[in-house]
């Protein structure tokens, strides 16, 4: 019989430091969808504002969704979108002062931002069969993870 156990890592002995992480990824959309986002004519409203708010909320709720993530105090979240002809690149920056890193929080916020964009433009992206042959979420990654001494 094999034994399996899991649990949160004990971080009680670690000291507080400033921790930052940036995650990025992109969503591939039809050119016509990008044009509607830019002109503000999508059916569901302002896509990027909604995706920004969704990302921030997701960062704050990461421990509720990823079972072994520690609850941390989030000091800052910044979300950025760069629109191309057929892609939207998203970046989520998270900062905290604490005992554990924030890369999972940045990845969670990024993923929810991209999913929110997809949800908000799915009517524009569907083909005649109701499928999404052009739409893709791609290249999700941690771009940077750092810890810095606290300056007092």
N, C-alpha and C positions, 0 to 999 in steps of 0.2 A: 504494500500500500504506500502510495506517495503522499507526503505531507506538503501542504501549501499554506503559507501564511502571508499576510500583507498588512501594512500599517503605514501611518504617516511617519516620516522621518522625524526624529527628535531634534529639534533646532534650539532647545532651551539653553544650551551652552554657548551658542553663537552670539556675537555682539551685533548691535545695530550699525548698519552702514547704509549709505544711499545706494539704491539699486535702480538701474535703468535697463530697459530693453526696447528694441524696435523690431517689429515684425512687418513683413510686406508680402503682398501677393497681388494677383490681378484677376479680373474677370473679362473674358472675351465676349463681346456683344456684336450684334449687327451694326453696321455704320449708321443705318437709319435710327436705331435705338439711341446711339450716342448723340445724334443730332436732336432727338426729342428730349433727352436729358439736358442738353446744353440750352435748348430753347424753352425748357420748362413746360413741355406739352405732353408729358407722359400721363397716363390715366390716373395714376395714384398720387400725383403731386411731386414735391421736391425730393427727388431720389437721394441726392447726396446729403442733404440735411438730415433726412430720416436715417440714412446709413451711419452718419456720424453719431447721432444720438444712440442708435442701437449698439454701436461699437463701445461707447462709453459705458452704457448699461451692462454690456457683456463683460467688460473688464471688471467692473465692480461685483459681478455675480459669478466669477470664475469658480470659486470654491463650491458653489452650489451645483455646478455642472460637472466638475472634474473631481471625483471623490477624494483623492488623497492630496489635493492642493491645500496649502495652508491659507487661512484667512489673513489678509494683510491690509494695512492701511495704505490706500492709494493716495499719493500726493498730487499726481498730475497724469492726465491722459490727453494726448494730442492725436488727431486723426487728419490725414492728408490724402487727397485724391488728385491724381493727374490723369487727364483725359487725353487719349490718343484717338486715332480714326476708328479703331475697332476694339480698343481695350480701355479699361479704367484700372490704373494701378492705385492700390491703396497701401498706406503705411499707418501703423499704430505705434505710438511711443507711450510707454508707461514708466512712471517714476514712483518709487516708494522709499521710505526709510524703515528698515527692518532687518530681519534675520534670514530672509530667504528671497530668492530671485523673483522677477516679474515677467519672465519670458512666456510662461503659460498664459498669463493674463493678457499679454500683448497678442499672442497667437489666437486666443479665444475672441478677443475684440475684433481682430482682423477678420477671422472666419465669419463672425456674425455680420460684420459690415458688408462683406461680399455676398453673403446669403440674402441680406436685406435688399441689396441692389437687385439681385436676381428676382426676388419676390416682387419687387416694385415694377419690374419691366417685363415680367413673364408674358403678359398679353402681347407686347410688342415682339417678343422673341419666339413665340410658338409658330410652328409651321401649320399647314392645313390638317395634319393628323394630331395636333396637340402636343407634339414633341419639340425638343430643343436641339436641333442638329448643329447649330452654330455656337451655342452658349457653353462656356467652359470657365471653371474656376481653376487657376493654375499658379504654380510657383510660390506656394505659401512657404515662408521660411523665416527664421530668426536672422535678422541682419546684424544685430549688435546686442550684446549683453555685457554689462559692466557693473562693478561695484566700486564705490568711491568713498574715501573717508568722509565723515561728517565734518563740515566746516562750522565751527562755532565761534 
